[in-house]
Amino acid sequence: MQTRSSVVTSFRRWAALLAASAALLATPAQALDRPVKIGILNDQSGLYADLAGPGSVEAARLAIEDFGGSVLGRPVELVSADHQNKADIGAGIARLWFDKEGVDVIADFSNSAVGLAVQAIAKDKQKVTIVAAASSAFTGKACSPNSVQWVYTSRTNGYGLAKVLSARGADSWFLITVDYAFGHAFADEIRKAVTEARGKVAGEVRHPLATQDMSSYLLAAQASKAKVIALASAGSDMTTTVKQASEFGVAGGATIVTPIVFLTDVHAMGLKAAQGLQFLTAFYWDRDEASRAFAKRFYDRHKAMPTMTQAGIYSSVLHYLKAVKAAGTNDASAVMAKMREIPVSDAFAPKGFVREDGQMIHDMYLVEVKKPEESKGPWDYYKVLATVPGEEVFQRLSESECPLVKK
């Protein structure tokens, strides 16, 4: 015969089991109701705001709309935040988004330090990251099964640029390098490609970050008589050097090249200063009919033509949603498997694919900035000199240090 206490205990166990069963039964329905959330985390107010910033948010919004605004019967929501180019702030936002706000994927970053911090968090929490920043570490030693690098790398825009130009007869180089890790890395990539092509690096000078007077460095480059003056710098250091080379006529007959240039940089410098500058880019809005159609729609919203980063965010968000649909779930592992399986074909990359190390392989474009008289109007800035197959400029898989790559 059961005692009163045993009856109460049995009832409580039964009630607990019933509640647990109800929760389990409710979970699939609730999951179906939960939106698929995409986060754009980048610099919204600082030095990368024009090349990415609000424009990347608009590009992601356009991709979501083009996909139809929902996937697997669930609405797709977009959130964005400014990481202020600080890894700790970016990591804090990512944790909040993943833990409290149900964000499934974070894209952009533009800043490698922030991107690497968030990529590590996403790996632990089984979330996806899509990177539009340069460091080769994203698909190298720090690679993640849940991350993909979409737009460009230090390899494509340093080594790749020098390799392509060396093959076109550029056999003597002079390097003007910003004196910190970023500049050293790009200078090393350029030197490696020039040496492999049996060219000569005639000399190198290094300058502090944010140098205002570049005249002495430019005069050293001119005195070397090198065919190519390579600026291993970006942002204000790069634009300052280009402007002063134009003002003082220092370059002479040499070609000035630089690894990292965005359409917004040329827009800010003006064609008079930037004319003749050569570099590799992942996207140019006036490349073909598809790129022009996308760029017009983007311009109508953002009042500027898309940079390669902004076009890359459109492409990557669209591809992510295609992968969610194909996988039938937003589970990170399943989605990443589909992102690698499905070819990339859109206005950014007509033919691309995601490799096992997380690198999206696509064509790059060797461009030269037009002379003022060659331009038909605002944003008509580049001449496309050559289409460079991705397999020629991205790091070969056999060279990868990514632990996911089978040797």
Secondary structure per residue as TSV (DSSP state, phi and psi in degrees):
chain	resnum	aa	ss	phi	psi
A	1	M	-	360.0	130.3
A	2	Q	-	-76.8	138.2
A	3	T	-	-79.7	166.2
A	4	R	H	-60.5	-39.4
A	5	S	H	-66.8	-36.6
A	6	S	H	-69.9	-35.5
A	7	V	H	-63.7	-43.8
A	8	V	H	-62.8	-43.3
A	9	T	H	-62.0	-43.8
A	10	S	H	-62.6	-40.6
A	11	F	H	-63.2	-42.1
A	12	R	H	-64.6	-39.7
A	13	R	H	-64.2	-42.3
A	14	W	H	-63.1	-43.3
A	15	A	H	-63.7	-40.1
A	16	A	H	-65.3	-42.6
A	17	L	H	-63.1	-41.2
A	18	L	H	-62.9	-41.7
A	19	A	H	-65.2	-41.9
A	20	A	H	-64.3	-41.0
A	21	S	H	-63.9	-41.9
A	22	A	H	-62.6	-39.3
A	23	A	H	-65.4	-41.7
A	24	L	H	-64.2	-41.3
A	25	L	H	-67.3	-31.8
A	26	A	H	-78.4	-24.3
A	27	T	H	-57.9	-47.8
A	28	P	H	-60.1	-42.3
A	29	A	H	-64.4	-42.2
A	30	Q	H	-65.7	-38.9
A	31	A	H	-62.6	-39.0
A	32	L	H	-65.3	-28.3
A	33	D	H	-80.0	-23.1
A	34	R	S	-72.9	132.9
A	35	P	-	-64.9	154.7
A	36	V	E	-83.8	121.7
A	37	K	E	-110.1	130.9
A	38	I	E	-116.6	129.3
A	39	G	E	-110.6	135.1
A	40	I	E	-107.8	114.6
A	41	L	E	-117.4	112.4
A	42	N	E	-157.6	-172.1
A	43	D	-	-84.1	112.1
A	44	Q	S	-97.3	-9.9
A	45	S	S	-142.2	-2.1
A	46	G	S	-111.1	-146.2
A	47	L	T	-69.2	-19.5
A	48	Y	T	-102.4	8.0
A	49	A	T	-66.0	-36.1
A	50	D	T	-74.1	-39.3
A	51	L	T	-79.8	-19.3
A	52	A	S	-134.9	-96.2
A	53	G	H	42.8	-137.2
A	54	P	H	-59.2	-27.7
A	55	G	H	-64.2	-37.3
A	56	S	H	-65.7	-37.4
A	57	V	H	-62.3	-43.9
A	58	E	H	-65.0	-38.2
A	59	A	H	-64.2	-41.9
A	60	A	H	-64.6	-40.3
A	61	R	H	-62.2	-39.9
A	62	L	H	-64.7	-39.5
A	63	A	H	-63.7	-42.7
A	64	I	H	-62.7	-42.9
A	65	E	H	-64.5	-42.6
A	66	D	H	-64.0	-31.1
A	67	F	H	-75.9	-19.8
A	68	G	T	117.9	-4.6
A	69	G	S	84.0	-4.8
A	70	S	E	-150.6	160.4
A	71	V	E	-148.5	136.8
A	72	L	T	55.8	34.0
A	73	G	T	75.2	11.5
A	74	R	E	-118.9	141.3
A	75	P	E	-66.9	150.1
A	76	V	E	-103.8	124.8
A	77	E	E	-112.7	148.7
A	78	L	E	-119.7	131.0
A	79	V	E	-125.6	156.6
A	80	S	E	-146.0	158.0
A	81	A	E	-157.6	160.0
A	82	D	E	-101.4	116.4
A	83	H	-	-85.9	-5.4
A	84	Q	T	58.6	21.7
A	85	N	T	60.7	30.8
A	86	K	-	-122.4	121.9
A	87	A	H	-61.1	-37.2
A	88	D	H	-68.9	-38.1
A	89	I	H	-67.3	-44.2
A	90	G	H	-61.2	-42.4
A	91	A	H	-64.3	-39.3
A	92	G	H	-64.9	-41.6
A	93	I	H	-63.9	-43.4
A	94	A	H	-61.3	-43.6
A	95	R	H	-61.9	-42.7
A	96	L	H	-62.4	-46.0
A	97	W	H	-62.1	-44.7
A	98	F	H	-70.2	-44.6
A	99	D	H	-82.4	-36.5
A	100	K	H	-111.5	-28.8
A	101	E	S	-110.8	2.1
A	102	G	-	68.4	28.4
A	103	V	E	-72.6	133.8
A	104	D	E	-94.9	-31.6
A	105	V	E	-147.6	140.1
A	106	I	E	-119.5	133.5
A	107	A	E	-128.1	159.4
A	108	D	E	95.6	-97.2
A	109	F	-	80.4	-55.7
A	110	S	-	62.9	-27.7
A	111	N	S	-106.5	122.0
A	112	S	H	-65.1	-38.9
A	113	A	H	-62.2	-43.6
A	114	V	H	-64.7	-45.5
A	115	G	H	-60.0	-42.0
A	116	L	H	-66.2	-37.6
A	117	A	H	-64.5	-44.8
A	118	V	H	-72.5	-36.1
A	119	Q	H	-58.8	-40.3
A	120	A	H	-65.6	-40.7
A	121	I	H	-65.4	-44.7
A	122	A	H	-62.1	-36.2
A	123	K	H	-62.4	-43.9
A	124	D	H	-66.5	-33.3
A	125	K	T	-98.7	8.2
A	126	Q	T	57.0	49.9
A	127	K	-	-120.7	169.9
A	128	V	E	-106.4	141.6
A	129	T	E	-125.0	142.5
A	130	I	E	-122.6	117.8
A	131	V	E	-103.9	130.7
A	132	A	-	-121.5	64.6
A	133	A	S	-142.4	164.5
A	134	A	-	-86.6	-27.7
A	135	S	-	-56.1	132.7
A	136	S	G	-72.0	-10.4
A	137	A	G	-65.1	-25.5
A	138	F	G	-58.6	-35.1
A	139	T	G	-114.1	13.9
A	140	G	T	-108.4	-123.6
A	141	K	T	-60.0	-30.7
A	142	A	T	-95.7	13.7
A	143	C	-	-60.4	154.5
A	144	S	-	-133.3	145.0
A	145	P	T	-66.3	-14.7
A	146	N	T	-111.9	22.0
A	147	S	E	-133.4	148.8
A	148	V	E	-136.9	140.7
A	149	Q	E	-103.9	125.4
A	150	W	-	-105.8	-39.3
A	151	V	S	-100.0	-60.3
A	152	Y	-	-157.2	171.0
A	153	T	-	-141.1	169.7
A	154	S	H	-63.4	-26.9
A	155	R	I	-69.1	-50.0
A	156	T	I	-63.0	-43.2
A	157	N	I	-93.7	-6.8
A	158	G	I	-107.0	-73.2
A	159	Y	I	-59.5	-47.3
A	160	G	I	-60.8	-44.0
A	161	L	H	-60.7	-48.3
A	162	A	H	-65.4	-36.5
A	163	K	H	-63.6	-46.2
A	164	V	H	-64.5	-45.6
A	165	L	H	-71.0	-34.1
A	166	S	H	-61.8	-39.3
A	167	A	H	-67.2	-19.2
A	168	R	T	-97.5	13.4
A	169	G	T	103.3	3.1
A	170	A	-	-81.8	94.2
A	171	D	-	-108.6	2.5
A	172	S	E	-138.7	132.4
A	173	W	E	-132.3	150.7
A	174	F	E	-131.1	133.7
A	175	L	E	-107.2	129.2
A	176	I	E	-111.8	108.4
A	177	T	E	-116.3	130.2
A	178	V	E	-71.3	133.4
A	179	D	S	-87.6	67.7
A	180	Y	S	-157.0	-178.4
A	181	A	H	-54.0	-42.0
A	182	F	H	-57.2	-52.9
A	183	G	H	-64.7	-41.5
A	184	H	H	-59.9	-42.6
A	185	A	H	-62.4	-45.9
A	186	F	H	-68.9	-38.3
A	187	A	H	-62.4	-40.2
A	188	D	H	-64.1	-40.8
A	189	E	H	-64.0	-42.9
A	190	I	H	-64.9	-46.1
A	191	R	H	-59.9	-40.3
A	192	K	H	-61.5	-45.9
A	193	A	H	-67.6	-40.8
A	194	V	H	-63.8	-42.7
A	195	T	H	-64.8	-43.1
A	196	E	H	-60.8	-32.9
A	197	A	T	-85.2	6.0
A	198	R	T	63.7	31.1
A	199	G	-	-91.4	-172.9
A	200	K	E	-130.4	133.4
A	201	V	E	-94.1	106.8
A	202	A	E	-72.2	-20.4
A	203	G	E	170.9	171.0
A	204	E	E	-149.2	138.4
A	205	V	E	-124.9	146.1
A	206	R	E	-117.9	139.8
A	207	H	E	-126.4	153.3
A	208	P	-	-65.6	157.6
A	209	L	T	-60.2	139.5
A	210	A	T	63.6	38.9
A	211	T	-	-73.0	132.6
A	212	Q	S	-91.0	-30.3
A	213	D	-	-114.0	108.1
A	214	M	-	-101.9	8.4
A	215	S	H	-61.0	-42.5
A	216	S	H	-65.7	-36.6
A	217	Y	H	-69.2	-39.1
A	218	L	H	-68.4	-36.6
A	219	L	H	-65.8	-37.4
A	220	A	H	-63.7	-40.8
A	221	A	H	-64.1	-42.5
A	222	Q	H	-63.6	-40.2
A	223	A	H	-66.5	-23.2
A	224	S	T	-71.7	-19.4
A	225	K	T	64.0	19.1
A	226	A	-	-67.5	149.4
A	227	K	S	-72.5	-29.5
A	228	V	E	-126.3	130.8
A	229	I	E	-106.2	112.6
A	230	A	E	-101.6	126.5
A	231	L	E	-98.0	103.5
A	232	A	E	-86.2	69.8
A	233	S	-	-157.9	176.5
A	234	A	-	-151.0	176.4
A	235	G	H	59.1	-137.6
A	236	S	H	-66.1	-32.3
A	237	D	H	-62.9	-43.6
A	238	M	H	-67.4	-47.8
A	239	T	H	-66.6	-37.0
A	240	T	H	-61.0	-44.7
A	241	T	H	-64.2	-44.3
A	242	V	H	-63.7	-44.4
A	243	K	H	-63.1	-43.1
A	244	Q	H	-72.4	-31.8
A	245	A	H	-63.1	-39.0
A	246	S	H	-70.2	-44.1
A	247	E	H	-62.1	-42.4
A	248	F	H	-96.6	-2.1
A	249	G	T	61.1	33.5
A	250	V	-	-74.0	-35.5
A	251	A	S	-61.6	-32.0
A	252	G	T	63.0	-128.1
A	253	G	T	-89.8	2.8
A	254	A	-	-78.6	154.2
A	255	T	E	-93.0	131.3
A	256	I	E	-95.2	129.1
A	257	V	E	-129.0	155.3
A	258	T	-	-150.3	142.7
A	259	P	S	-65.7	-43.5
A	260	I	-	-117.1	106.6
A	261	V	-	-133.7	136.6
A	262	F	-	-115.5	156.3
A	263	L	H	-54.8	-36.7
A	264	T	H	-68.0	-28.7
A	265	D	H	-63.9	-46.5
A	266	V	H	-65.2	-39.8
A	267	H	H	-59.6	-41.0
A	268	A	H	-72.6	-39.0
A	269	M	H	-72.9	-35.7
A	270	G	-	88.0	151.0
A	271	L	H	-67.3	-30.5
A	272	K	H	-59.3	-40.8
A	273	A	H	-82.0	-39.2
A	274	A	H	-89.5	-10.2
A	275	Q	T	-52.5	136.8
A	276	G	T	87.7	-13.4
A	277	L	-	-63.0	133.5
A	278	Q	E	-119.1	144.6
A	279	F	E	-167.2	170.0
A	280	L	E	-97.3	140.2
A	281	T	E	-134.9	151.8
A	282	A	S	-83.9	-14.5
A	283	F	-	-158.5	142.5
A	284	Y	-	-138.1	131.7
A	285	W	T	-61.5	-28.4
A	286	D	T	-100.0	30.0
A	287	R	S	-74.0	-46.5
A	288	D	S	-156.9	-176.0
A	289	E	H	-62.4	-41.2
A	290	A	H	-65.7	-43.1
A	291	S	H	-67.1	-37.3
A	292	R	H	-68.1	-39.7
A	293	A	H	-64.7	-44.0
A	294	F	H	-62.8	-45.5
A	295	A	H	-62.5	-37.8
A	296	K	H	-63.0	-43.6
A	297	R	H	-65.1	-40.2
A	298	F	H	-65.4	-43.5
A	299	Y	H	-61.4	-40.0
A	300	D	H	-58.0	-28.8
A	301	R	H	-93.3	-40.7
A	302	H	H	-104.4	-13.4
A	303	K	S	62.1	29.2
A	304	A	S	-156.9	148.4
A	305	M	-	-71.8	150.9
A	306	P	-	-71.9	140.5
A	307	T	-	-78.9	173.9
A	308	M	H	-64.7	-32.9
A	309	T	H	-66.9	-46.4
A	310	Q	H	-64.7	-40.9
A	311	A	H	-65.5	-36.5
A	312	G	H	-66.2	-35.6
A	313	I	H	-66.5	-42.1
A	314	Y	H	-55.2	-50.9
A	315	S	H	-60.8	-46.1
A	316	S	H	-70.8	-38.4
A	317	V	H	-66.1	-42.0
A	318	L	H	-61.7	-42.5
A	319	H	H	-67.4	-38.9
A	320	Y	H	-59.1	-45.8
A	321	L	H	-65.9	-37.1
A	322	K	H	-61.5	-39.2
A	323	A	H	-69.1	-39.7
A	324	V	H	-59.8	-45.1
A	325	K	H	-62.4	-44.8
A	326	A	H	-66.7	-35.4
A	327	A	H	-77.7	-22.7
A	328	G	T	73.6	15.8
A	329	T	S	-162.4	162.5
A	330	N	-	-103.0	13.8
A	331	D	-	-57.7	129.5
A	332	A	H	-57.6	-45.5
A	333	S	H	-64.1	-43.3
A	334	A	H	-67.1	-40.6
A	335	V	H	-66.6	-43.0
A	336	M	H	-63.2	-36.6
A	337	A	H	-60.6	-41.4
A	338	K	H	-72.4	-33.9
A	339	M	H	-62.6	-34.3
A	340	R	H	-76.8	-30.6
A	341	E	H	-79.1	-40.6
A	342	I	S	-82.0	129.2
A	343	P	-	-64.8	151.2
A	344	V	B	-94.0	125.7
A	345	S	-	-149.8	106.3
A	346	D	S	-161.5	-169.5
A	347	A	S	-64.7	-27.2
A	348	F	S	-80.1	-50.7
A	349	A	-	-130.4	100.9
A	350	P	S	-61.1	-29.4
A	351	K	S	-148.1	106.1
A	352	G	B	-142.8	169.2
A	353	F	E	-156.8	153.7
A	354	V	E	-96.4	122.9
A	355	R	-	-84.1	169.1
A	356	E	T	-66.1	-22.2
A	357	D	T	-85.5	1.0
A	358	G	S	94.1	2.0
A	359	Q	B	-85.4	125.8
A	360	M	E	-85.0	118.9
A	361	I	E	-94.6	127.6
A	362	H	-	-154.5	165.8
A	363	D	-	-67.0	150.2
A	364	M	E	-116.6	167.7
A	365	Y	E	-131.3	125.1
A	366	L	E	-82.1	120.8
A	367	V	E	-126.5	159.2
A	368	E	E	-129.6	136.9
A	369	V	E	-72.2	133.0
A	370	K	-	-69.5	156.4
A	371	K	-	-72.9	153.4
A	372	P	G	-52.9	-39.3
A	373	E	G	-73.7	-14.4
A	374	E	G	-86.3	-18.2
A	375	S	-	-80.9	138.4
A	376	K	-	-88.4	-8.4
A	377	G	S	159.6	-175.6
A	378	P	T	-54.0	134.6
A	379	W	T	77.2	-3.7
A	380	D	-	-89.0	82.9
A	381	Y	-	-116.5	-23.5
A	382	Y	E	-113.6	148.2
A	383	K	E	-107.0	126.1
A	384	V	E	-84.2	111.6
A	385	L	E	-84.0	-32.1
A	386	A	E	-163.2	147.4
A	387	T	E	-95.2	124.4
A	388	V	E	-108.3	115.5
A	389	P	-	-56.7	138.8
A	390	G	H	-56.9	-36.2
A	391	E	H	-62.3	-19.9
A	392	E	H	-86.0	-22.3
A	393	V	H	-118.6	-25.8
A	394	F	S	-75.9	151.2
A	395	Q	-	-57.6	135.4
A	396	R	-	-66.6	145.1
A	397	L	G	-60.9	-32.9
A	398	S	G	-65.8	-19.7
A	399	E	G	-95.2	-5.4
A	400	S	-	-68.3	141.6
A	401	E	-	-97.9	8.3
A	402	C	-	-68.1	126.2
A	403	P	T	-63.6	-16.1
A	404	L	T	-78.7	-16.5
A	405	V	S	-81.4	126.8
A	406	K	-	-79.0	123.4
A	407	K	-	-91.4	360.0
